[in-house]
Amino acid sequence: MTEQTTIFDDSFGTGLKIRRFALMPLFLKIYLVLFSIYGIYQVFGQSYYMYKMIHFYVEQDLFGVSDVRITIMLARSFLGAAVLVTMLLSLWMEWKWAIRFNWGVLVYWTLMSVVDYVYGNGYGYYLGIIALVLAPYYSMLYHIQKRWERDAFSGRELRQGENN
């Protein structure tokens, strides 16, 4: 049997590859820049706040019953900053799972706002306001999610495809 010739040349389909970053609307990119600035502020601000709080506790010799509380506050602060950085970095790096991770964070924030509201911690209102600010962000993610996961490629994947 002989090989059949095809009407398609080697470059067929290469022009159809789209980068995930190109799928993001300009407004979403602006959100990412603003959240990145906020994330940097959170990391350094939380670190400074925790440093001052620990310094106060040591100076006043208040450690004891509060040891567990301050440890939980430290862990929660740094975990929150790490989650925010992961949310943003995953979108900047065009990782395939980035949007699903953002949805998971939204579900967590929603549950925490309900718990805080029910227990009267005062954070429920704050998280409600944040939800209003984040509504356009998640709306834009929703609109690009299918193409992001199914059709688009990261810059790294495209470079690897060119090398092969």
Buried (B, 14 or more C-beta within 10 A) or exposed (E): EEEEEEEEEEEEEEEEEBBBBEBBEEEBBEBBEEBBEEBBEBBEEBBEEBEEBBEEBEEEEEEEEEEEEBEEBBEEBBEBBEBBBBBBBBBBEBBBEBBBBBBEBBEEBEEBBEEBBEEEEEBBEEBEEEBEEBEEBBEBBEEBBEEBBEEBBBEEBBEEEEEE
